[in-house]
Amino acid sequence: MAAPRPSEMASPEEAGGSARSQNGRGCRTTLLPARRSERGYRLTAIGPSRSPSAAPLSWQQAGSGGRQGHGRGERGGMEGKAGGTRRRAAARGRGRRGCPPRRRAAGRPARRGAAGGRGAVRRGARERCRRGAGPQGPAGRTARGRGRRAQGRRGGEEGGRAGRRPRVTVDSSKAKTSLEALKISLRQLRWKEFPFGRRLPCDIYWHGVSFHDNDIFSGQVNKFPGMTEMVRKITLSRAVRTMQDLFPLEYNFYPRSWILPEEFPLFVAEVRMMKDSDPSWKPTFIVKPDGGCQGDGIYLIKDPSDIRLTGSIQSRPAVVQEYICKPLLVDKLKFDIRLYVLLKSLEPLEIYIAKDGLSRFCTEPYQEPTLKNLHQVFMHLTNYSLNIHSGNFIHSDNVNTGSKRTFSSILCRLSSRGADVKKLWSDIISLVIKTIIALTPELKVYYQSDIPVGKPGPTCFQILGFDILLMKNLKPMLLEVNANPSMRIEHEQELSPGVFENVPSPVDEEVKVAVIRDTLRLVDPQKKKRKDSQCQTLEHVSEANEELLDAGPADRPEYDTTKSPEAGLPSLCLKQVFPKYAKQFNYLRLVDRVAALFIRFLGVKGTKKLGPTGFRTFIRNCKLSNSNFSMASVDILYIDITRRWNSMGIDHKESGMCLQAFVEAFFCLAQKKYKSLPLHEQVASLIHFCEYHLAALDEKRLVCGRAIVDRRSAVVPCQADGLHLTPAAYTPLLNRTATVSKFADYRSHRY
């Protein structure tokens, strides 16, 4: 049983184990394990004890007196009932009376018995004590006391396990706006919060903005390295566009996008071409600054010439998207959905979706965009931070009314109209999984950069906010992903000009507290330990019950194995969707496998860009160069792609090829090698080809390594007990099997 942390150990008064020492001064002390002096008395050390081993000695080590043993037995039984919190008091009780000579308990039976009778009587008394029955008289009382004390000690140990179960510790010093919801969640879970930080490591660190602490070497952090950068509008658009190139039908839930200023000429040319092909097409576009949040800087345009090409667009890149003109309306108002998604881990990939979310409404009746109403943000933009400033915004305590409602209330309303709610949920789950599949390749590059393999570091999880718009035909469309979704459970209300107060929001509290609480329940570091300890506790309880069959009800310790730290809490509001539905989406993870190749050849761990030597090594090891594609062509390809991506302003801190540039180079190689196949089949075939050659290379290195080891071991004499095979001896066979399998897959895809 693990000892409690020093900061969490209860004081003697809190534990109920304080008693007056027998030094005649009446001071409260906590006693260390007693030690027998030469005269047979117990010596006690005065002072607080931090040792979890300060427990009663076993009955063979303690003194043996009838009255003394009976007293110890009573105290032992009290230990079991009190959950093991008064063992030190029992130790002081034994030290209080002293220790009578051993011959007092055993001398009389020894005189009556034959030779060796003393040992036989002791063994018999011990056996009867264990079974709960014993002889009468002083020796019998001693045996009964010892038996009860042993039973009480077992109960005390079992109760102590439950009573001293370490609480999960959470550092909330950097929680910021999510602090109130986090505090409520921790109170419901009965976990230990450290609002001002802690010198000792905590189990969980809850950050409000991003992963930025490099001095955390253990525990879990609620942010992934690089997540803030990955969900920025430009980076998200690039990641989804890569997947749209591979699987255009599967990723049609994201509006067509262009990145400004670099793709402005392409944007103008494509819009002009589409208008020429369809003169009746009158599109509307929405411009979103890359680093904007809460609706800042967003505006609508009808023509590319309306883009504000000023100095700000050069210093503040943006994304322009096709505006969704036919959204689903409720009460004639446009709204979007904020769904909370938990990314529990990257490897293996684990995704959970909250069963409820928030529906955020505009505050003016919707009309299709025209030149006259393009600038009416309360009609077209659903951002809560914008609409709260409208005079029409309605704060409501009812989840079915107001400008912010629960998503479940919208689903009930749609269901009453005959809509297929199950299909809608299925489409939303598919959208979430596909979006995270698009984000994970580069997230893994960031992760190995901040937390390299083999170095200490925390594990990560994160709550993401997905903003989804429902079209009139109930098709969900992804608007954006938020790395730091607002977890505030109150809103500001203006009492008088310039005077505001925070007013609780029941709708926010109902949804957000459940998301945070159940996220903590899913990442609970003590969950596995509790499962193991509960199994051990049940085993100890069954053994103790067998020994106490003949004992009375008052002598039996009370075990409570049914109580759980989560007892009384509602069921989880987070539903696992991956790997639960992994079979349906694993075929989309091609870029994830390309990222694995990229990370393999990075060379120096902790970097995010591939140098020219690493790229050449990748080409050479995967056998991609030939007479038609020389190493000089490899260098030219590397220089051209890397220079173009670096000119886009992508992370100038390091020189080299970023993951997006490597993916583009990989696509070029796939198109050159497999010309007659669709792009996703070209990429899949090249991945199989590379993995096959790398597996063969790994096997060759392993065989060479074994040969060196065999040559060295040949010098050592053989052991006389025969040949011992280790699991390492079978590794080449397994690698050959994997290699043959990959080669067969490669041939099937190639031909």
N, C-alpha and C positions, 0 to 999 in steps of 0.2 A: 504494500500500500504506500503510495507516494506521500511524502511529508508535505504538509501545507506550507505555502509560501510564508516567509516571515511577516510580511505585511498583512496577511490575512488571518494569522493565528489569533484566536480569541483570548482575551485576558482571563485570568482565573475567575473573576467575578462573572464575566459573560458566560463562561463554560459551566458555571455552577459547581466547579470543583474546588473552590477555596474552602479552607478549614483552618482552625486555629492550631498552630504547632504547639507541641508540648515542651517548649522551652521556658514556660512560666511567664512569658511576657505578653501572650495573647495577640501577637502580630500575625497578619495574614501572609502566608508564604506559599510558594509552589515548590514541592520537594522533588529532588532527584531520586533515582532508584536507591533504596536503602542498602547499606553495607553492614555486614555483621562484624562486630568488634571481637576482641579476644575473650571478653567476658560474656558473650552471648547476647548483648544488647544491639539494637539497631541504631546506626549513625545516619543522620539525615543531613543533606546539604541544603542550606537555606539560600533561597534566591529563585528567580523565575527559571523554569525549565523550558527549553525550546526543542528538546529531544522527543520525538514521537515514541521512543522506546521506553518512556517512563511509565511502565505498566507493572502490575503485581507480578512478583516472581511466581514460578510454578510451585505447586504444592510440595514437590519433593525438595525444593530449596528452602521453603519457609519452615518456621518452627512448628512443633506439633503439640498443642495443648487442647484439651477438650473444649473449654470455654473459648479459648482463643480461636480455634478452628471454626467453631460455630459462628463467632463474630465475623470472621473473614468470609464465611459462606454467605451470611446475610448481605454483607457489603457487595460480594460478587454478584448476587442476584439483583441487587439494586443497579449495578452497572449495566446488566443486560437490559433492564427495563428503561433505563435513562439513555440508552443509545451510546454507551461507552464514554460518558462525559465526566464520570466521577472515579476514574481509576486511581488518580493521585490521592483522593480522599481515602480510598481503601488502603493504599500504601501507608498513609499516615496513621490509619487506624491500627495497622499491624505494628508499626513502630511505637505506638503509644503504650502498648501493654508490655513490651519486652518479649523475650523468647524463653519460655520455661525449658528445662532440660528435656531432651528427647526421651530419656528413660521413663519419664512420668507417664507417657501415653502407652508405651510399649512394654514397660517392665513387667507389669502384672501378668499379661498373657504369656510372657516368656517364662516366668517361673512355673506356670501351670503346664506348659507344653513340654514335649520332649526336646532333644537336642535339635537345634535348627528351627525350633518352633517359633522363635521371634520373627524370623524372616518369613515363615509361612503365614503367620498371623497378619503380618504387614501386607503381604501379597493378597491374602484373602480379604482384608479390610479394604484394600485398594480396589479389588474387583467388585466388592459389594457397593463401595462408594460410587464406582462408575455406573453400576446398574440402578442406583437410586435407593438401595436398601443397605442396611448395615446393622451391626450389633448394638445393643443398648450399652449404656454406661459411658464413662469419659472417652474411652477409645472410640466407641461408636459415634459419639457426638463429634469427635475430631474428624472421623472419616466422612460423616455426613457434611460437616462444614467444608472439608476439602472438596467433596463432590460438588456442592453448591457453588463453591468459589470457582471451580473449573468451568461449570456451566455458565456462571455469570461472566467469567472472562471471555468465553466464546461469544456470549451475547453482546458483551461490551465491545469486542473487536468488530462484530458484525454491525452493531449500531454505530460504532465509531466510523466505520467506512461510509455509512450513509450520512452521519452527522457532519463529518469533516470533508465531504465531497468538495473539491476545489471549485469555486465559481469561475466562470469565464470572465476575463478582464478585458475591458474595452477602453482604449484611449480616445476620448472625444474632444480633445483640446483643439482640433482643427476641423471640426464638423461644420462650422459656420451656419448657413441657413437651414440645414437639416437637423440642427441640434435638438429642437423641441420634439420632433417626431422620434429622433433617436432615443431621447431620454424616456419617453413614454414606452418605447419598445423594450428598453433595458429594464424598466420597472416591471413590465409584464413578464419578462423572462427571468427576473430576479438575478440578473448578472451584475457584476461589479463595474461601475463606471469611474474613470479617472478624468474629470473635466479639465484638470490643469496639467495633464501629462503624468508620467511616472518614470522614475529612474530605472526600475526593473523592467524587463520586457513584458509587453502585454500580448494577449492572445490575438486581439483584433485592433487595427488602427483605422479609424474612420475619418477620412479626409473629405473636405468639402469641394475642392477644386480639381486637383490632379495629383498623380504620383510624382512627388518631388523630393522625398526624403531619402537620401542615400545612406543614412545612418541606421536604417531599420534592417536587421539581419535575421529576424525570425518572425513568427506569427503570420497574420494575414492582413492585407491592405485592400481597401475597397476601391482601388483604382488600378488599371493596367497601364504600364508605361506605353506612351505613344497613342493612347486612345483619344485624347483631346485633339491631337494632330490628325488622326485618321478620320474623324467624323466631321472635320471642317468641310465646307461645301465643295471646295475644289477637289480635295483628296477623295471624298466620298464619290463625287461624280466620276473621277478617273477610275476608281475601283469598280464601280458598277458598269462603266462603259467597257472595261476590259471583259467583264462577264457578258455584256450584251453582244460583243463581237463573237464570243464563243457560243453563247446560247441566247439568241435574240428573242425567241418566244418565251423562254422561262423568265427573262428579266424585262418584260414589257410593263412592269408596275412602276417604273421610274421614268418621269418625263424626259423627253429629249433635251439635252443640255449642251451648252457651249461655254468654254472658259475664256474669260476676258482678262487682259487685252489680246493674248496671243492668238486666239481663234476668232477674233472679230471679223477678219476678211472671210473666213470660212462660213461664219454665221450669216453674213450678208449674202454671200453667193448661194447658199442653200435655201435661204428664205426666198430669194428672187427666183430661183429655179422652181420651187414649189408653187409660188404664185403664178408663174407662167404656165405651169401644167394644169393648175386649177384656179381660174380667175375668181371663182366664187369664194375661195378660201380667204377669210379675214381673221388671221390669228391674233392672239394677244400673248405677250411675253412678260415674264416677271423677272426682275433683276435682283439678285441677292448678293450682297457683299460677302466675301469669303469668311472674314472674321466677325461678321455681325451676329448679334443675338437680340432676342426680345423684339424682333421686328425692326431693328435699327437699320436705316438705309435702304429698305426694300421699296421698290416702286414698280409700276406697270407701264408697259409701252405697247404701241400698236405696230411700230415699224422700227427696223434696226437703226434708222437715222435718229430716232428719239433717245438713243443711249447717250447719257451724259459723259461724252468723251472729254473729260477735263483732266487736270493733273491728278485728281483724286483716284481715277480709275487706274492710273499707272502705279500709284503707291498703294492702292487698295484694290487688289484683284477681286473679281466677282464671277458669279455664275449666272447665266441667263437661261431660263427654262420656258418651255411652252406652258402657258397658263391653262388650267383645267376650267373650262367655261361652263360645264354642266355638272355641278356637284349635287349631291343629295341634300335636300333642304328639310328642315324640321321647324315648324312654325314660321315658314318662309325665311328662315335664317340659315346662312351657311355655317358649318361647324367642322372642326377636325377632332381627331381622337388622339389623346396622349396615352400610349400603352407603355407599361414598364416591363423591361426585359432584363433578366439576370443572366449575365455571362459568367458562369461559375468557374470555368477553367478553359484553357486553350488546348491543352494536350493531356487527356482526351477532351474533345470539344463537348461542353455541357451547356445547354441553353434552357432557360425557364421563362415562361410568359405569365404575367399576372392575369388572373381570371377577370379582373375588373380594371377599368381605367377611368380617365376623365374625358368628358366631351366639352369642348370650349367653343362658345358661340360668338358669332359677330353680333353687333348691337344695332345694326340697321338692316332692313329687309334687302335680300339679295336681288340684284339685276345683272344681266349679262353685261360685261364691260363694254363701254362706249367711250368715245373721246370726252364726253361730259362727266362721266362718273369714275374715270380711271383713278382719280386722286382721292376718292372716298375710302380711306383705309378701314373705317368701321364696317364697311360693306364687304370688302374683298379679303382682308387679312384677319385670320382667326387668332392671332397672338393675344394671349391673355394680358400681357404687359401693355399692349396698346389699347385694347377694348375696356380695360378697367378705368381708363380716363374718360370714357364716354359717359354722358349723362344718362344714357339708357341702360347702363350696366346694372344687372339685378343680382344682389347678393341674397342667396336663399339658403335656408336650413333644410330644405326638401331636396332630395337627390333627383327628383323628377322635374323640377322647375328651376328657373334662374339662368344666368349666363354661363354657369359652370355646373355640369351635372355628371352623374356617373355614366359610364359607357353601358353598364347593364340596363339602365333605364331606357336608353336608346334601343337596345336590342329587344327589350320587352315591347316597346312601341312598334318596332318593325315586325316582330313576330305576330302581333295582333293584326297587322295589315296583311299577313300571309307571306311575308318574306322568308326565304330559306336562311335562317340564322346559322345553322350548322355549316352550310357551304361558305357563308361569310367568314366564320371563324377559321375554317380550313384554309381559305385564301389568305387570311391575315397571318396564320402560322407559317404558311409557305413563304410569304413575303419576308417575315422576320428571319427565318432560317437562311434563305437565299442571300439576304443582305449581310448577315454575319459571315457567311461563307465567303463573300466578296471582301470582307474586312480582315479576316483572320490571317491571310498570308503575310501582310506587312506588319500586323500586330506581333507575329512571332519574331520578326526581325527586330522590332523594338524591344521585345521581351528579352531575347538573348543578349541584346546590347546592354540593358540595364541590370539584368540578373543572369550573368553567364553561367553555363553549366559547370558544376564543380565548385562554385563559390557560394558562400552563405547569402541568403536573401529571403525575403518573404514570398509567400504565394499570394496570388491576386484574384480578385473577383470584382465585378462592377455592375451597377444598375444603370441601364441605358434607357433613355426616353425616345420612343419611336413616335413621330408625328405622322399620322396617316389620314388621308382624305378619302371619303367614300364618294364615288361617282354616282350618277343617277341610277345606273344599272347595278349598283352595289359592288362594283369592282374597287378594291382598295388600291390606293396610289400612295407611294412613299414620298413624303415631302422632305423630311430631313431626320437625322439621328442626333440626339443630344447626349454628350458624354456626361454632363452635369445637370440632369433635369432638376427642376425646382422641387424641393421637398418641404417647402414652407406649409404649415398647417394653419396659418392665420393671414389676414389681409389688413391693410391699413385703412382706417376710416377717418375722414377729416371731421373733427368736432367743430372747429371754428377755423377761420382763415389762418393757415400756417400751423395749426395744431392737429396732430394725428395721434391715433391710438391703434394698437394691434387688437383686432377682433378675431376670435377663433372661427375657423371655417369647417363646419361639420363634414362637408363633402370631401375636402382635402384630407382631413384627419382619418375619415373612414377608409380611404384608399391608400394613402401614403404610409400611415403607421403600419398597416397590414403588410405592405411590401417590404418595409425595412425590417419589421419583426421576423417575417418568415424568411427573408434573406439571411438574417443572423441564425435562424434555426437550421437552415440548410448548410451553412459554413461552420456550424458549431464544432470547435476542435475537440470538445469533450465527448461528442456523441459516440465515437467508436470506443473510447475508454469506458464510457458508461455501459455500453453493451457487453464488453468483456467482463467488467466488474459485476454486472447483474448476473451473468452466467456463473461466475465464481461464487457469488452470494447464494444463489439457488443451490449450488452444490453443498456449500457449508451448512445451509439451513436443513437440507435433507439429511446430512450426516448427524447434525445436532438433534433433529427430531427422532432419529432412530435411537439415540442414546437416552432421550428423555421420555420414552414411552411410558415408563413406570413412575415418572415424577408427577407431582401434583400440579394443578394449574398455576398456583401461586409461585412455584419454583421455576416455571418455564420462562425463558426470555422471550420478549415480544419482537417478532421480525416483521418489518413492513417492506415487502419487496414489490408491492403494487404501485407505490407512489413513483411518479416520474416528474422530472423538472418541467415537462411540457403539459402536465395534467392541468386541465381547466382551460387550456388555450384552444381556440378554434382550429379547424383543419387548415392546412396550408392553402394560401391563396395563389401560390405559384405552381404552375403545371410544367412538368418536364416535356420538352418537344424534341430535344436532341440529347443523347443518341436514340431516343425512343423511335423517331422516324428517320433514322440514319439511312436505311436501305433505299428510301425514296430519293435521297438527295446526295449520296456519296459520289455519284457520277459527275456532279458539278464541281468537285474539289480538284480540278486539274491545276489551277494556279497555286493551290496549296502545295502540291507536289513539286511544282516548279520552284516555289520558295524554299522547299527542303533542299533542292540542288543548290540554290543560291547560298543558303546558310552553310552548306557543307564546304564550299570553296571560298568562303570569306577569309579563311586563313587565321588572322588574329581575332580571337574572340572579343566581343564587345564593340566591334565596328558594325556599321550599317551599309557600307559601300564596298563593292568588289573592285579590286585593283586590276591592272592589265595582266599581271602575272597570274592572278587567280582565274581570270577569264581564259587565258591560254591553257592553264592546267585543266580547266573544265573541258575545253575542246579536245585536248589531247587524251584525257582519261576516258572520255565518252566516245572516242574514235570518230569525231565529226569532221575532221579535216581529210581531204583527199586531193586528187589531182585537179578537181574542179573548184576546190575551196581550200586554198593554201593558207598557211599561218599568216602570210602577209595580208590576205583578205580578212582574216580574223582580226588582226590589229586595226585595219581600216574600219571594219564594222564596229568595233569597240569604241574607237575614237569618235566616229560620226554620231552614234546614238548617245554616248555619254556627254558630248559637247552640247547637243541639242537639249537634253534634259537639264543640264546644269544652267543653260541659258534661261530656262523657265523659272529660275529662282528656287530650285528645290534643294534646300539644305546645303548651303555653301560652306558649312563648318568642316566638312570632309570632302576630299577629292576622290573621285571614283564613280563607279556605276551603281546607281540605286536600284532597288528591286523593280520599280516600274520600267526602268531602262533595260534591265536584264530580261524581263518578261517580253518586252518588245523585240529584243535580239533573239530570244528563244522562238518567238512566233516567226521571225524572218527565217531562221534556220529550218523550222518545220515546213514552211512553205517551199523552201528550196529543195528539201529532201523528199517531200511527199506532195507532188504538184497536183495530182488528180483528185484529192480528197477534200471534203469540207474542212474548215479551219479547226474545229474542235477535234476531228479525227486526226488531222495532221499533228496537232499538239499532243494528243494522247499517244499516237504512234511514236513520236520522238521521245516522250517521257519513258515509254516502255523500252525503247532502244537504249537510252542513257542509263536507266536503272539496271538493265541487263549487264551492260559492260562494267558498271561500277560494282555490281555484285560479283562478277567474275574477278575483278581486280581485288576486291576484299578477300575473296577465297584464296587467290594466289598469295597475297601477303600473309594470310593466316597459315597456309601450308609452309611457306618459307620460314615463318616464325617457329612453327612446330619442328621443322627440320633442324633449326639451330638449337632448339631446346633438346631435341633427341641426341644431337651430337654431344652436347654438354653432359647430358645424363648418361651417355654411354661410358664416360670416364668413371662414373660412380658405380660401385659394385651393386649387383641386384640384391634385393632383400630376399630372405629365406622363406618368407611366408607367401610367395607367389606374386603374380602380376595384379596390380590394382588399377582399374580403369576409372578415370575421372570423367565428369561430364564434358570437359574440354575435348576429350578424345573423339566425341561424336559431332563436334561442331562443324568440321569440314563436310561431313555427309549431309548435315542439315543445310549448309550453305549451298552445296551442289544441288540439293533438291529444290531450294528456292530459286537458284539460278536457272535450272531447267524449266521450272514453272514460268519464270519471267520470260525466258526465251520462247516458250510455247505461246504465251500471251502475245509477245511481240510478233511472232510469225502469223498468228491468227489475225492480228490487226493489220499487218503489212500486206498479206495476201488475201 
